[in-house]
Amino acid sequence: FLKNVKVPVSAQAEAMAVRARLLSGSVVEADLTGALSAAEAIAGIAATLRVAPERVMLVNLAGGLLAEAVVWDNAVAEGSDVQVIIGQDPGEAELLAAVKPGAGSLRELKEETNLRLTCTLLQSLPNDIGQLAALQELDLSFNMICALPDSFCQLSCLRTLKLLYNQLKALPEHFGNLVSLQELSLDLNQLAALPANFCELRALRHCRLYCNRLMALPDGFGAGLAALEELNISSNPLVALPDDFGQLASLHTLRLRNTAIGHLPGSFGCLAHLQEMHTDRNQLKALPDTFGDLGSLRQLNLSANKFTALPDSFGRLGSLQVLEIVPKCPGGHSLRRRAVDLTSLCDWCSTPCKVGSIMWCCRRCCFDACCACFQATQLTALPSNIGCLRNLQVVRIVNHHLACLPQSFANLLALEEVDLSSNQLASLPVRFGQLAALQQLLLPHNVLKALPESFGQLGALTSLDLSGNRLTVLPSACCQLSSLEHLKLSSNRLKSIPPSCRKLPALRKLEVDGHLISRLPKGLGRLVVQPGSSM
C-alpha cells in the first residue's frame, strides 16, 4: 500500500547509518522538511504509520542507494526525495501470515526448527530466509513457488526439504551448501537441470526428482552422493545415466520409470546394496553383463522396455524375490487384456478398435491400449540358468513371445505366484509339479494342449487360470489339486467336465464356456459356475 507522509527534518540532519533491511512491500513517500534529524524522521514516520521504528528503512532515491546500509554523509537537502519502506517483502509477508500471523519480522521465527507450509498458495520466499539458521525441517509442498532466494543456501542445519508440486525452474547456484540435508523432495516441478555443486550434498539419503524436465544428471553424481539410499528420477527426459552411477554405494531403492534412457552404464553392477529397482517404460535395449552382480536385488521391474533377451548373468541374482515384465499404463499399473464392448480409441496411438477387439486396459486410470502398441519388442526366451534364483517368489512375464520355459524353471521351489499370460507357451517343464509352494498360476492366452503328469502335485495351488488355450479335455492332473478353489477353463475346446472334478474338495468357483458345456457332473452343484468369455 502507498501512503504519503510529511515529516519535517532540518537541512542540517546529522550524519548517521540507517539499517536497510530491504523488506519490500509497503512504500511511503515522505517530504522531509523541517527541523528533525534523520533518526527523529524515522521515529516520526513510524509513529504516523503506527509501526515499530525498526521496521522503517530510508533509501536515498537520488543516489540510487538500495543496499545493506544507507549512510548519510552530510545532510539531507531540503525537499529531497526519500523512500521509506515499511513491513516485509512479499515473500516475508506471505510466510509470516502463514506461520505466525501478527509477527513483525523473520527474527521472531529464528528459533523455529520445523515449518510446514503446504497448500498456502505461497509464490515466493523472503530474500533473507537464511536468517532461520535453526531450521531443520521445511515443507513447502503444493504451492506456487517459482524460485528460491540465494540466501536459502545458508540454511546449513536443514535436514528435510519438501518442495514437491511447485513451479521451480532452477535451484540456486550454491544449493550444495545445504550440507546437513538428508531428505529432498522436488517432485512435480519444472527443473531442467541440477546445479553443478548438487553432488556436494554428501549427507543426502533420500532424493525425489519425479516428473521434472531433467535431461541429464550432473557430473560426479555417483561419486558425490555416496550416502544416497533412495532415488526417484522417473518421468524425466533423461537419455543416459552418468558413468559413475555405480558409485552410489548406499543405494537400495531406484525408481527410473518413463525416461528416454536406452542403456545402463557398465558400472551399474557395482550397486552392491540395491534391493529394489523399477525401470519400466524406458527405452532399454539390453542389460549390461554386470547386471548379475547386483547380489542384493530383491524386486525387479523391467516392464515396457525394448530388449528381447535377458543377460546370461541373470541367474546370479541370488536374492531376487519378485520379477515383473508386464504391460503398464502411464500410471504404473499392470494392464489387463480384455475384449472391448464398445468401439474404443487406443490412448497411445489413437487407433480405433472395434467391438470385440482385444485391448490392454487399466480400469483405475481409464486407460486402453491396442495390442499393436505392445508388440514391438518382446522376450522370446528366459535364460537357461533362471532356476538358480532359489529365492524367487513372484514371476510376472505377460504379453511376450515365450514358447517354452527352461527345464530349470522347476527348480524355483520358493515360487508362490506365476503369471505367464498372453505368451506362446505350448508346454510346461516335465517337473513343473515340484513347485510345492505355488499358490496362484495364471496361464491364459497361450497355446497349451496338455499339462505334465506332475501337475497334480501342486498341493498348495488355490487359483488356476487356463482360459484361452487349446485344451480339448481337462487333464486328469487338474483333478488332483486338493487346495484348488478357483478354476478358469473358458475359451478352450472343452465339451465336457470329467466326473473326477468331484474329487476337488476345496473348489468353489468354476468358469467354463456355457455354450459348449451343457451339463456338469453330479456333485458340482455347490459351485458358483460362471460362463466364460470366448475371446
C-alpha positions as CSV (number, residue, x, y, z in Angstrom):
1,F,0.0,0.0,0.0
2,L,1.1,3.6,-0.6
3,K,0.9,6.4,1.9
4,N,2.0,10.0,1.8
5,V,3.6,11.2,5.0
6,K,5.1,14.7,5.6
7,V,7.6,14.7,8.4
8,P,9.8,17.9,8.9
9,V,13.6,17.5,9.0
10,S,16.3,20.1,9.2
11,A,18.5,20.9,6.3
12,Q,21.5,20.0,8.6
13,A,20.4,16.5,9.5
14,E,23.1,14.7,11.5
15,A,25.3,12.1,9.6
16,M,24.3,8.5,10.6
17,A,23.8,5.0,9.3
18,V,20.3,3.6,8.8
19,R,20.0,-0.2,8.7
20,A,18.4,-1.2,5.4
21,R,16.5,-4.4,5.8
22,L,15.3,-4.5,2.2
23,L,11.9,-5.9,3.1
24,S,10.0,-4.5,0.2
25,G,6.2,-4.2,0.2
26,S,4.7,-1.1,1.7
27,V,6.1,2.1,0.2
28,V,5.8,5.6,1.7
29,E,6.8,8.9,0.0
30,A,7.9,11.3,2.7
31,D,8.7,15.0,2.3
32,L,11.5,15.5,4.8
33,T,11.4,19.3,5.6
34,G,11.6,20.9,8.9
35,A,13.9,20.7,11.9
36,L,14.2,17.0,12.8
37,S,17.2,14.7,12.5
38,A,17.1,11.6,10.3
39,A,16.6,9.5,13.4
40,E,13.8,11.6,14.5
41,A,12.3,11.4,11.0
42,I,12.2,7.7,11.2
43,A,10.6,7.9,14.6
44,G,8.0,10.3,13.3
45,I,7.2,8.2,10.3
46,A,6.9,5.1,12.5
47,A,4.5,7.0,14.8
48,T,2.4,8.3,12.0
49,L,2.0,4.8,10.5
50,R,1.7,3.1,13.9
51,V,4.6,0.7,13.3
52,A,7.8,-0.1,15.2
53,P,10.7,2.2,14.3
54,E,12.9,-0.7,13.4
55,R,10.5,-1.6,10.6
56,V,11.3,1.7,8.8
57,M,14.0,2.0,6.2
58,L,15.3,5.1,4.4
59,V,16.7,4.9,0.9
60,N,18.1,8.0,-0.9
61,L,16.5,7.7,-4.3
62,A,18.6,10.5,-5.8
63,G,21.8,8.5,-5.1
64,G,20.2,5.2,-6.1
65,L,21.1,3.6,-2.8
66,L,19.5,0.3,-2.1
67,A,22.0,-1.5,0.0
68,E,22.5,-3.3,3.3
69,A,23.1,0.0,5.0
70,V,22.4,3.6,3.9
71,V,24.9,6.2,5.0
72,W,24.0,9.9,5.1
73,D,27.4,11.6,4.8
74,N,26.3,15.2,5.3
75,A,22.9,16.5,5.4
76,V,19.6,15.7,3.8
77,A,18.9,18.5,1.3
78,E,15.7,20.3,2.0
79,G,12.8,18.8,0.0
80,S,14.9,15.8,-1.2
81,D,13.0,12.6,-2.2
82,V,13.4,9.8,0.3
83,Q,11.7,6.4,0.0
84,V,10.6,4.8,3.2
85,I,9.8,1.0,3.2
86,I,7.6,-0.3,5.9
87,G,7.0,-4.0,6.6
88,Q,8.1,-7.1,4.7
89,D,8.9,-8.1,1.2
90,P,6.1,-10.1,-0.4
91,G,7.8,-13.4,0.4
92,E,8.2,-12.5,4.1
93,A,4.7,-11.2,4.4
94,E,3.3,-14.4,3.0
95,L,5.5,-16.6,5.1
96,L,4.7,-14.8,8.4
97,A,1.0,-14.7,7.6
98,A,1.0,-18.5,7.1
99,V,3.3,-19.3,10.1
100,K,2.7,-16.7,12.7
101,P,0.1,-14.0,11.9
102,G,0.9,-10.7,13.6
103,A,4.7,-11.4,13.6
104,G,6.7,-8.3,12.7
105,S,9.7,-9.9,11.1
106,L,11.6,-13.2,10.4
107,R,13.6,-12.5,13.6
108,E,10.6,-13.9,15.5
109,L,11.0,-17.2,13.8
110,K,14.7,-17.7,14.4
111,E,14.2,-20.4,17.0
112,E,11.9,-22.5,14.8
113,T,13.2,-25.9,13.8
114,N,10.2,-27.2,11.8
115,L,8.0,-25.3,9.4
116,R,5.1,-26.9,7.4
117,L,3.5,-24.6,4.9
118,T,1.7,-26.8,2.4
119,C,-1.2,-25.6,0.2
120,T,-0.8,-22.0,1.3
121,L,-0.5,-20.5,-2.2
122,L,3.0,-19.2,-1.5
123,Q,4.5,-17.6,-4.5
124,S,7.9,-16.6,-3.1
125,L,10.1,-16.8,-0.1
126,P,11.8,-13.9,1.8
127,N,15.1,-12.8,0.4
128,D,16.7,-13.2,3.8
129,I,15.2,-16.6,4.7
130,G,18.7,-17.6,5.5
131,Q,18.2,-15.9,8.9
132,L,16.3,-19.0,10.0
133,A,19.5,-20.7,11.0
134,A,17.9,-23.2,13.3
135,L,15.6,-24.7,10.7
136,Q,15.8,-28.4,10.3
137,E,12.6,-29.4,8.5
138,L,10.8,-27.4,5.9
139,D,7.8,-28.5,3.9
140,L,6.6,-26.1,1.2
141,S,4.8,-28.6,-0.9
142,F,1.7,-27.7,-3.1
143,N,2.4,-24.0,-3.5
144,M,3.3,-21.8,-6.5
145,I,7.0,-21.0,-5.7
146,C,9.0,-20.3,-8.9
147,A,12.4,-19.7,-7.4
148,L,14.4,-19.9,-4.2
149,P,16.4,-16.9,-3.0
150,D,20.2,-17.2,-2.8
151,S,20.1,-16.9,1.0
152,F,18.2,-20.2,1.1
153,C,21.6,-22.0,0.7
154,Q,22.6,-20.6,4.2
155,L,20.2,-23.0,6.0
156,S,23.1,-25.2,7.0
157,C,21.1,-27.1,9.6
158,L,18.3,-28.1,7.2
159,R,17.8,-31.9,7.1
160,T,14.5,-32.3,5.4
161,L,13.2,-30.2,2.5
162,K,9.9,-30.9,0.7
163,L,9.1,-28.7,-2.3
164,L,7.0,-31.0,-4.4
165,Y,4.3,-29.7,-6.7
166,N,5.6,-26.1,-7.1
167,Q,6.9,-24.3,-10.2
168,L,10.6,-24.3,-9.7
169,K,12.6,-24.0,-12.9
170,A,16.0,-23.9,-11.3
171,L,17.8,-24.3,-8.0
172,P,20.2,-21.7,-6.5
173,E,23.8,-22.0,-7.7
174,H,25.1,-22.9,-4.3
175,F,22.3,-25.4,-3.4
176,G,25.1,-27.9,-2.5
177,N,25.9,-25.7,0.6
178,L,23.0,-27.4,2.4
179,V,25.5,-29.8,3.9
180,S,23.1,-31.3,6.5
181,L,20.3,-32.1,4.0
182,Q,19.2,-35.8,4.3
183,E,15.8,-35.8,2.6
184,L,14.9,-33.9,-0.5
185,S,11.6,-33.9,-2.4
186,L,11.3,-31.9,-5.6
187,D,8.7,-33.9,-7.4
188,L,6.4,-32.3,-10.0
189,N,8.3,-29.1,-10.6
190,Q,9.9,-27.8,-13.9
191,L,13.6,-28.3,-13.2
192,A,15.6,-28.6,-16.4
193,A,19.0,-29.1,-14.7
194,L,20.6,-29.5,-11.3
195,P,23.3,-27.1,-10.2
196,A,26.9,-28.3,-10.6
197,N,27.5,-28.5,-6.8
198,F,24.4,-30.7,-6.2
199,C,26.8,-33.5,-5.7
200,E,28.2,-31.8,-2.6
201,L,25.1,-32.9,-0.7
202,R,27.1,-35.6,0.9
203,A,24.6,-36.3,3.7
204,L,21.7,-36.8,1.3
205,R,19.9,-40.1,1.8
206,H,16.5,-39.8,0.1
207,C,16.2,-37.8,-3.2
208,R,12.9,-37.5,-5.2
209,L,13.0,-35.7,-8.5
210,Y,10.0,-37.3,-10.2
211,C,8.3,-35.5,-13.1
212,N,10.6,-32.7,-13.9
213,R,12.4,-31.8,-17.1
214,L,15.9,-33.2,-16.4
215,M,17.8,-34.4,-19.4
216,A,21.0,-35.3,-17.5
217,L,22.4,-35.6,-14.0
218,P,25.5,-33.5,-13.1
219,D,29.0,-35.0,-13.4
220,G,30.1,-36.6,-10.2
221,F,26.6,-37.6,-9.2
222,G,27.6,-41.1,-8.2
223,A,30.9,-40.3,-6.5
224,G,29.5,-37.3,-4.6
225,L,26.3,-38.8,-3.2
226,A,27.7,-41.9,-1.6
227,A,25.2,-41.8,1.3
228,L,22.2,-41.8,-1.1
229,E,19.8,-44.7,-0.2
230,E,16.7,-43.9,-2.3
231,L,16.5,-42.2,-5.6
232,N,13.4,-41.4,-7.8
233,I,14.2,-39.8,-11.1
234,S,11.1,-41.2,-13.0
235,S,9.3,-39.2,-15.7
236,N,12.2,-37.1,-16.8
237,P,13.5,-36.9,-20.4
238,L,16.8,-38.4,-19.3
239,V,18.8,-40.0,-22.1
240,A,21.6,-41.6,-20.0
241,L,23.0,-42.1,-16.5
242,P,26.5,-40.8,-15.6
243,D,29.3,-43.3,-15.9
244,D,30.0,-43.1,-12.1
245,F,26.4,-44.0,-11.3
246,G,27.6,-47.3,-9.9
247,Q,29.4,-45.4,-7.1
248,L,26.2,-44.8,-5.3
249,A,27.4,-47.3,-2.7
250,S,24.4,-47.0,-0.3
251,L,21.6,-47.0,-2.9
252,H,18.9,-49.6,-2.1
253,T,15.9,-48.3,-4.0
254,L,15.9,-46.9,-7.6
255,R,12.9,-45.6,-9.4
256,L,13.8,-44.9,-13.0
257,R,10.4,-45.1,-14.9
258,N,9.3,-43.4,-18.0
259,T,12.5,-41.9,-19.3
260,A,14.4,-42.0,-22.7
261,I,17.3,-44.0,-21.3
262,G,18.5,-46.7,-23.8
263,H,21.2,-48.3,-21.8
264,L,22.7,-48.6,-18.3
265,P,26.3,-47.8,-17.6
266,G,28.8,-50.6,-17.1
267,S,29.3,-49.5,-13.5
268,F,25.7,-50.3,-12.7
269,G,26.6,-53.8,-11.4
270,C,28.6,-52.1,-8.6
271,L,25.4,-51.1,-6.8
272,A,26.1,-53.8,-4.2
273,H,23.2,-52.7,-1.9
274,L,20.5,-52.2,-4.5
275,Q,17.4,-54.1,-3.3
276,E,14.5,-52.6,-5.3
277,M,14.7,-51.5,-8.9
278,H,11.8,-50.1,-11.0
279,T,12.9,-49.4,-14.6
280,D,9.6,-49.8,-16.5
281,R,8.6,-47.7,-19.6
282,N,12.1,-46.8,-20.7
283,Q,14.0,-47.5,-24.0
284,L,16.4,-50.1,-22.6
285,K,17.6,-52.4,-25.5
286,A,19.8,-54.6,-23.3
287,L,21.1,-55.0,-19.8
288,P,24.8,-54.9,-19.1
289,D,26.7,-58.1,-18.5
290,T,27.5,-56.8,-15.0
291,F,23.8,-56.8,-14.1
292,G,24.1,-60.2,-12.5
293,D,26.5,-58.6,-9.9
294,L,23.5,-57.0,-8.1
295,G,23.7,-59.6,-5.4
296,S,21.2,-57.8,-3.0
297,L,18.5,-57.2,-5.6
298,R,15.1,-58.4,-4.4
299,Q,12.5,-56.7,-6.5
300,L,12.9,-56.0,-10.2
301,N,10.5,-54.4,-12.6
302,L,11.6,-54.3,-16.3
303,S,8.2,-53.8,-17.9
304,A,7.7,-52.0,-21.2
305,N,11.3,-51.8,-22.5
306,K,12.9,-52.8,-25.8
307,F,15.1,-55.8,-25.0
308,T,14.3,-59.3,-26.4
309,A,16.6,-61.3,-24.0
310,L,18.0,-61.2,-20.5
311,P,21.7,-61.5,-20.0
312,D,23.3,-64.8,-19.1
313,S,24.4,-63.3,-15.8
314,F,20.8,-63.0,-14.8
315,G,20.9,-66.3,-13.0
316,R,23.4,-64.9,-10.5
317,L,20.7,-62.6,-8.9
318,G,20.5,-65.0,-6.0
319,S,18.5,-62.6,-3.7
320,L,15.8,-61.9,-6.3
321,Q,12.2,-62.4,-5.0
322,V,10.0,-60.5,-7.5
323,L,10.4,-60.3,-11.3
324,E,7.9,-58.2,-13.3
325,I,7.9,-57.7,-17.1
326,V,4.3,-56.8,-17.8
327,P,2.4,-54.2,-19.8
328,K,2.0,-51.0,-17.8
329,C,-0.2,-47.9,-18.1
330,P,1.4,-44.4,-17.7
331,G,0.3,-44.5,-14.0
332,G,2.4,-47.6,-13.4
333,H,-0.4,-50.1,-13.0
334,S,-0.4,-53.5,-14.7
335,L,-2.7,-53.7,-17.7
336,R,-5.2,-56.5,-18.2
337,R,-6.3,-58.0,-21.5
338,R,-10.0,-57.8,-22.3
339,A,-12.4,-57.7,-25.2
340,V,-13.9,-54.2,-25.5
341,D,-17.7,-54.0,-25.7
342,L,-17.7,-50.5,-27.3
343,T,-15.7,-49.0,-30.1
344,S,-12.6,-47.5,-28.4
345,L,-9.6,-45.5,-29.3
346,C,-6.1,-46.5,-28.3
347,D,-4.9,-43.9,-25.7
348,W,-1.3,-44.2,-27.1
349,C,-1.6,-44.4,-30.9
350,S,-5.3,-43.3,-31.3
351,T,-6.1,-46.3,-33.5
352,P,-9.8,-47.1,-33.4
353,C,-10.6,-50.6,-32.1
354,K,-13.9,-52.3,-33.0
355,V,-16.3,-54.0,-30.6
356,G,-14.8,-57.3,-29.6
357,S,-11.2,-56.3,-30.2
358,I,-8.6,-57.2,-27.7
359,M,-7.1,-54.3,-25.8
360,W,-4.9,-53.8,-22.7
361,C,-6.8,-51.8,-20.1
362,C,-6.4,-50.2,-16.7
363,R,-9.7,-49.5,-15.0
364,R,-8.0,-47.4,-12.3
365,C,-6.8,-44.9,-14.9
366,C,-9.5,-45.5,-17.6
367,F,-6.6,-46.3,-19.9
368,D,-6.9,-48.5,-23.0
369,A,-4.1,-49.5,-25.4
370,C,-4.3,-51.7,-28.6
371,C,-2.2,-54.8,-28.9
372,A,0.0,-53.3,-31.6
373,C,1.5,-50.9,-29.1
374,F,2.9,-53.8,-27.1
375,Q,4.3,-56.0,-29.9
376,A,7.4,-54.0,-31.0
377,T,9.9,-55.9,-28.8
378,Q,9.2,-58.9,-26.7
379,L,11.1,-61.6,-24.8
380,T,11.3,-64.9,-26.8
381,A,13.1,-67.0,-24.1
382,L,14.3,-67.0,-20.5
383,P,18.0,-67.7,-19.5
384,S,18.6,-71.4,-19.0
385,N,20.1,-70.7,-15.6
386,I,16.9,-69.0,-14.3
387,G,16.5,-72.0,-12.0
388,C,19.4,-70.7,-9.9
389,L,17.1,-67.9,-8.5
390,R,16.2,-70.0,-5.5
391,N,14.6,-67.1,-3.6
392,L,12.3,-66.1,-6.4
393,Q,8.7,-65.9,-5.1
394,V,6.8,-64.0,-7.8
395,V,7.2,-64.1,-11.6
396,R,5.0,-61.9,-13.9
397,I,6.0,-62.0,-17.6
398,V,2.9,-61.0,-19.6
399,N,2.4,-60.4,-23.3
400,H,5.6,-61.7,-24.7
401,H,6.6,-64.5,-27.1
402,L,7.8,-67.2,-24.7
403,A,7.3,-70.5,-26.5
404,C,8.6,-72.7,-23.6
405,L,10.2,-72.5,-20.2
406,P,13.7,-73.8,-19.4
407,Q,13.6,-77.1,-17.6
408,S,15.4,-75.4,-14.7
409,F,12.2,-73.3,-14.1
410,A,11.0,-76.3,-12.0
411,N,13.9,-75.6,-9.5
412,L,12.3,-72.4,-8.4
413,L,10.9,-74.0,-5.2
414,A,10.1,-70.7,-3.5
415,L,7.6,-69.6,-6.2
416,E,4.2,-68.6,-4.8
417,E,2.8,-66.7,-7.8
418,V,3.4,-67.2,-11.6
419,D,1.7,-65.1,-14.3
420,L,2.7,-66.0,-17.8
421,S,-0.5,-64.7,-19.5
422,S,-0.5,-64.0,-23.3
423,N,2.6,-65.8,-24.4
424,Q,3.1,-68.7,-26.8
425,L,3.6,-71.5,-24.4
426,A,2.9,-74.9,-25.9
427,S,4.1,-76.9,-22.9
428,L,5.4,-76.7,-19.3
429,P,8.6,-78.3,-17.9
430,V,8.2,-82.0,-17.1
431,R,9.0,-81.4,-13.4
432,F,6.7,-78.4,-13.0
433,G,4.8,-80.2,-10.2
434,Q,7.9,-79.7,-7.9
435,L,6.8,-76.1,-7.3
436,A,5.2,-77.1,-4.0
437,A,4.8,-73.6,-2.7
438,L,2.9,-72.3,-5.8
439,Q,-0.5,-70.8,-4.9
440,Q,-1.5,-68.8,-7.9
441,L,-0.9,-69.9,-11.6
442,L,-2.1,-67.7,-14.4
443,L,-1.6,-69.2,-17.9
444,P,-4.4,-67.7,-20.0
445,H,-4.0,-67.0,-23.7
446,N,-1.2,-69.4,-24.5
447,V,-1.4,-72.5,-26.8
448,L,-1.3,-75.3,-24.2
449,K,-2.9,-78.6,-25.3
450,A,-1.8,-80.6,-22.3
451,L,-0.2,-80.4,-18.9
452,P,2.6,-82.5,-17.5
453,E,1.7,-85.5,-15.3
454,S,3.5,-83.9,-12.3
455,F,1.0,-81.0,-12.4
456,G,-1.3,-82.7,-9.9
457,Q,1.5,-82.4,-7.2
458,L,0.9,-78.7,-6.9
459,G,-0.7,-79.2,-3.5
460,A,-0.7,-75.5,-2.4
461,L,-2.3,-74.2,-5.6
462,T,-5.6,-72.3,-4.9
463,S,-6.2,-70.4,-8.2
464,L,-5.6,-71.7,-11.7
465,D,-6.3,-69.9,-14.9
466,L,-6.1,-72.0,-18.1
467,S,-8.6,-69.9,-20.2
468,G,-7.8,-69.1,-23.8
469,N,-5.7,-72.2,-24.5
470,R,-6.2,-75.3,-26.8
471,L,-7.3,-77.9,-24.3
472,T,-9.8,-80.4,-25.7
473,V,-10.1,-82.4,-22.4
474,L,-9.4,-81.4,-18.9
475,P,-6.1,-83.1,-17.9
476,S,-6.6,-85.6,-15.2
477,A,-3.8,-84.0,-13.2
478,C,-6.1,-81.0,-12.5
479,C,-8.4,-83.2,-10.6
480,Q,-5.7,-84.0,-8.0
481,L,-5.3,-80.3,-6.9
482,S,-6.6,-80.7,-3.3
483,S,-6.4,-77.0,-2.4
484,L,-7.8,-75.6,-5.7
485,E,-10.6,-73.0,-5.0
486,H,-10.9,-71.2,-8.3
487,L,-10.5,-72.8,-11.8
488,K,-10.9,-70.9,-15.1
489,L,-11.3,-73.0,-18.2
490,S,-13.2,-70.7,-20.6
491,S,-12.2,-70.2,-24.2
492,N,-10.7,-73.7,-24.7
493,R,-12.2,-76.5,-26.8
494,L,-13.7,-78.4,-23.9
495,K,-17.0,-80.1,-24.4
496,S,-17.3,-81.8,-21.0
497,I,-16.0,-81.7,-17.5
498,P,-14.8,-85.1,-16.2
499,P,-16.6,-86.6,-13.2
500,S,-13.2,-86.8,-11.4
501,C,-13.6,-83.0,-10.7
502,R,-15.8,-84.0,-7.8
503,K,-12.6,-85.0,-6.1
504,L,-11.6,-81.3,-5.7
505,P,-12.7,-80.7,-2.1
506,A,-11.8,-77.1,-2.0
507,L,-13.2,-76.0,-5.4
508,R,-15.7,-73.1,-5.0
509,K,-15.7,-71.3,-8.4
510,L,-15.5,-72.8,-11.9
511,E,-15.5,-70.8,-15.1
512,V,-16.4,-72.6,-18.3
513,D,-18.0,-72.0,-21.8
514,G,-21.7,-72.4,-21.2
515,H,-22.4,-72.7,-24.9
516,L,-20.1,-75.7,-25.2
517,I,-20.6,-77.4,-21.9
518,S,-24.3,-78.0,-21.2
519,R,-24.1,-80.5,-18.3
520,L,-21.8,-80.7,-15.3
521,P,-21.0,-83.9,-13.4
522,K,-23.2,-84.6,-10.4
523,G,-21.8,-83.2,-7.2
524,L,-20.7,-79.9,-8.7
525,G,-24.0,-78.2,-8.0
526,R,-22.4,-76.5,-4.9
527,L,-20.1,-74.5,-7.2
528,V,-20.6,-71.0,-8.5
529,V,-20.4,-71.7,-12.2
530,Q,-19.8,-68.8,-14.4
531,P,-19.9,-68.8,-18.2
532,G,-16.5,-67.7,-19.5
533,S,-16.0,-65.2,-22.3
534,S,-14.8,-66.6,-25.6
535,M,-12.1,-64.1,-26.6
